[in-house]
């Protein structure tokens, strides 16, 4: 059967898990989608976007140390100065014991 030959690539699978991770985190379901974040990272651990999504979910589920690690990996990976600055401010807040992910910030991220 042709269906049996349709094997998604590692990148396609990682992108799908990453989308679930990011969108679920932004919409208040971080605890429910953290497994998807882990699956995406396990498939492509050096992808900054995937680490960024898991960082969001980790921050929202109380794993501050893990979130900082993921955001720092993203900062090293990305060339965009605005994206880098935003994550640097998140890391600064997390290190200071503040939650940068207010309802307003999550809404803003949904519209980006």
Protein Blocks (a to p, Z undefined) as FASTA:
>chain_A
ZZlmmccdfklmmmmmmmmmmmmmmnopmmmmmmmmmmmmmmmmmlmklmmmmmmmmmmn
opamlmmmmmmmmmmmpmblklmmmmmmmmmmmmnopafbbfklmmmmmmZZ
